Amino acid sequence: MLEPRVGGYRYDRGTDGSECRWARVLACGPPHRLLFSWNISPHWQIEADPAKTSEWEVHFIAETPERTRVELEHRNLDRHGEGWEGVREGIGGNEGWPLCLQRYANLMAGKVRAHMVDYARLYSTAWIKRYGTSAIWSGSRTG
């Protein structure tokens, strides 16, 4: 779920109705840009201290009327303190941002069973570059 306004949250809702607010909207510039905090600690627990959260930003760039490039940058990972490298590895692994972007691409392409993706071809239209305390993913999807 997303509350698309500055100060709103990106959250998941459990089957019991509970909410896990794991990101806060820091900037919202529809339809081109969203900036969030990453409120998950290196121990994969909710982090309440904003000084210990990283940021992730998404840009939607129209390449043609039928094609949009999605760029995602997750930065300031070192703010998480000791263990931040594990956060980088988690978000950069096959079950992290690459999987999220693939599921988004499938959704936009009208594929209803994103979980059936052939993981050997995971985000074959994207490139991944990781360096320092940031990670950048970019990919394009036609359709």
Sine and cosine of phi, psi and omega as CSV:
sin_phi,cos_phi,sin_psi,cos_psi,sin_omega,cos_omega
0.00,0.00,0.49,-0.87,0.00,-1.00
-0.67,-0.75,0.76,-0.65,0.17,-0.99
-0.99,-0.14,0.99,-0.12,-0.19,-0.98
-0.98,0.21,0.91,0.42,0.05,-1.00
-0.43,-0.90,0.45,-0.89,0.05,-1.00
-0.85,0.52,0.76,-0.65,-0.07,-1.00
1.00,-0.04,-0.22,0.98,0.05,-1.00
-0.96,0.26,0.05,-1.00,-0.06,-1.00
-0.84,-0.54,0.42,-0.91,0.27,-0.96
-0.97,-0.24,0.85,-0.53,-0.09,-1.00
-0.54,-0.84,0.32,-0.95,0.10,-1.00
-0.93,-0.37,0.52,-0.85,0.03,-1.00
-0.89,-0.46,0.80,-0.60,0.01,-1.00
-0.97,0.24,0.25,-0.97,0.02,-1.00
-0.89,0.45,-0.36,0.93,0.04,-1.00
-1.00,0.05,0.03,1.00,0.00,-1.00
1.00,-0.03,-0.11,0.99,0.01,-1.00
-0.94,0.35,0.43,-0.90,-0.01,-1.00
-0.87,-0.48,0.63,-0.78,0.10,-0.99
-0.89,-0.45,0.97,-0.23,-0.03,-1.00
-1.00,0.00,1.00,-0.08,-0.14,-0.99
-0.98,-0.20,-0.03,1.00,0.05,-1.00
-0.45,-0.89,0.54,-0.84,0.06,-1.00
-0.89,-0.46,0.63,-0.77,0.03,-1.00
-0.97,0.24,0.88,-0.48,0.01,-1.00
-0.99,-0.13,-0.50,0.86,0.05,-1.00
-0.47,-0.88,0.57,-0.82,-0.04,-1.00
-0.64,-0.77,0.92,-0.39,-0.01,-1.00
-0.78,-0.63,0.93,0.37,-0.03,-1.00
-0.86,0.50,0.57,-0.82,0.01,1.00
-0.99,-0.15,0.31,0.95,-0.18,-0.98
-0.96,-0.27,-0.40,0.92,-0.19,-0.98
-0.51,-0.86,0.65,-0.76,0.16,-0.99
-0.69,-0.73,0.67,-0.74,0.05,-1.00
-0.80,-0.60,0.78,-0.62,-0.06,-1.00
-0.80,-0.60,0.38,-0.92,0.26,-0.96
-1.00,0.05,0.40,-0.92,0.09,-1.00
-0.93,-0.37,0.98,-0.22,-0.13,-0.99
-1.00,-0.09,0.62,0.78,0.00,-1.00
-0.86,-0.51,0.81,-0.59,-0.06,-1.00
-0.98,0.20,0.17,-0.99,0.09,-1.00
-0.88,0.48,-0.26,0.97,0.05,-1.00
-1.00,-0.08,0.16,0.99,0.03,-1.00
0.87,0.49,0.63,0.78,0.09,-1.00
-0.88,-0.47,0.38,-0.93,0.04,-1.00
-0.90,0.43,0.74,-0.67,0.02,-1.00
-0.97,-0.23,0.88,-0.48,-0.05,-1.00
-1.00,0.04,-0.34,0.94,-0.05,-1.00
-1.00,0.07,0.94,-0.35,-0.02,-1.00
-0.85,0.53,-0.44,0.90,0.01,-1.00
-0.94,0.35,-0.26,0.97,-0.02,-1.00
-0.94,-0.34,0.41,0.91,0.02,-1.00
-0.91,-0.42,0.50,-0.86,0.08,-1.00
-0.99,-0.10,-0.07,-1.00,-0.01,-1.00
-0.77,-0.63,0.54,-0.84,0.16,-0.99
-0.73,-0.69,0.70,-0.72,-0.09,-1.00
-0.82,-0.58,0.67,-0.74,0.00,-1.00
-0.86,-0.51,0.76,-0.65,0.09,-1.00
-0.88,-0.47,0.66,-0.75,0.08,-1.00
-0.92,-0.40,0.89,-0.45,-0.12,-0.99
-0.86,-0.50,0.89,-0.45,0.02,-1.00
-0.95,0.31,0.87,-0.49,0.06,-1.00
-1.00,-0.06,-0.62,0.78,0.11,-0.99
-0.55,-0.83,0.11,-0.99,0.06,-1.00
-0.87,0.49,-0.37,0.93,-0.02,-1.00
-0.95,-0.32,0.03,1.00,-0.12,-0.99
-0.69,-0.72,0.77,-0.64,0.03,-1.00
-0.81,-0.58,0.74,-0.67,0.10,-0.99
-1.00,-0.07,0.71,-0.70,0.05,-1.00
-0.94,-0.34,0.84,-0.54,0.06,-1.00
-0.91,-0.42,0.73,-0.68,0.01,-1.00
-0.79,-0.61,0.80,-0.60,0.08,-1.00
-0.85,-0.53,0.79,-0.61,0.09,-1.00
-0.93,-0.36,0.89,-0.45,-0.16,-0.99
-0.76,-0.65,0.17,-0.99,0.01,-1.00
0.88,0.48,0.58,0.82,-0.01,-1.00
-0.89,0.46,-0.46,0.89,-0.01,-1.00
-0.91,0.41,-0.29,0.96,0.06,-1.00
-0.88,0.48,-0.38,0.93,-0.01,-1.00
-0.94,0.35,-0.22,0.98,0.02,-1.00
0.98,0.18,-0.40,-0.92,-0.06,-1.00
-0.81,0.59,0.77,-0.64,0.00,-1.00
1.00,-0.09,0.06,1.00,-0.06,-1.00
-0.87,0.49,-0.45,0.89,0.00,-1.00
-0.88,0.47,-0.54,0.84,0.05,-1.00
-0.92,0.40,-0.55,0.83,0.08,-1.00
-0.90,0.44,-0.72,0.69,0.01,-1.00
-0.85,0.52,-0.70,0.71,0.01,-1.00
-0.90,0.43,-0.64,0.77,0.00,-1.00
-0.91,0.42,-0.72,0.70,-0.03,-1.00
-0.97,0.26,-0.40,0.92,-0.01,-1.00
-1.00,-0.02,-0.19,0.98,-0.02,-1.00
-0.97,0.24,0.10,-0.99,-0.05,-1.00
-0.85,0.52,-0.38,0.93,-0.01,-1.00
-0.98,-0.20,0.14,0.99,-0.02,-1.00
-0.99,-0.17,-0.71,-0.71,-0.05,-1.00
-0.85,0.52,-0.63,0.78,0.03,-1.00
-0.84,0.55,-0.65,0.76,0.02,-1.00
-0.92,0.39,-0.68,0.73,0.01,-1.00
-0.88,0.48,-0.68,0.73,0.01,-1.00
-0.92,0.39,-0.60,0.80,0.04,-1.00
-0.90,0.43,-0.69,0.73,0.02,-1.00
-0.89,0.45,-0.63,0.78,0.05,-1.00
-0.90,0.44,-0.71,0.71,0.02,-1.00
-0.87,0.49,-0.67,0.75,0.04,-1.00
-0.89,0.45,-0.67,0.74,0.02,-1.00
-0.87,0.49,-0.72,0.70,-0.01,-1.00
-0.92,0.39,-0.46,0.89,0.01,-1.00
-0.99,0.11,-0.04,1.00,0.03,-1.00
1.00,0.07,0.21,0.98,0.05,-1.00
-0.99,0.13,0.84,-0.54,-0.08,-1.00
-1.00,0.04,-0.25,0.97,-0.05,-1.00
-0.91,-0.42,0.91,0.42,-0.04,-1.00
-0.86,0.51,-0.47,0.88,-0.02,-1.00
-0.94,0.33,-0.14,0.99,0.00,-1.00
-1.00,-0.09,0.26,0.96,-0.02,-1.00
-0.88,0.48,0.64,-0.77,0.12,-0.99
-0.97,0.26,0.97,-0.23,-0.12,-0.99
-0.91,0.41,-0.30,0.95,0.07,-1.00
-0.92,0.39,-0.40,0.92,0.02,-1.00
-0.97,-0.26,0.31,0.95,-0.13,-0.99
-0.76,0.65,0.88,-0.48,0.05,-1.00
0.72,0.69,0.80,0.60,-0.05,-1.00
-0.91,0.42,-0.32,0.95,0.01,-1.00
-1.00,0.00,0.06,1.00,-0.06,-1.00
-0.93,-0.37,0.28,-0.96,0.17,-0.98
-0.83,-0.55,0.50,-0.86,-0.01,-1.00
-0.84,-0.54,0.73,-0.68,0.07,-1.00
-0.71,-0.70,0.84,-0.55,0.02,-1.00
-0.88,-0.48,0.67,-0.74,0.06,-1.00
-0.39,-0.92,0.47,-0.88,0.08,-1.00
0.74,0.67,-0.80,-0.60,-0.04,-1.00
-0.95,-0.30,0.33,0.94,0.04,-1.00
-0.80,-0.60,0.34,-0.94,0.11,-0.99
-0.65,-0.76,0.73,-0.68,-0.04,-1.00
-0.83,-0.56,0.74,-0.67,0.07,-1.00
-0.83,-0.56,0.60,-0.80,0.03,-1.00
-0.55,-0.83,0.60,-0.80,0.05,-1.00
-0.30,-0.95,0.38,-0.92,0.02,-1.00
-0.86,-0.51,0.48,-0.88,0.02,-1.00
-0.65,-0.76,0.76,-0.65,0.08,-1.00
-1.00,-0.05,0.66,-0.75,0.06,-1.00
0.84,-0.54,0.00,0.00,0.00,0.00
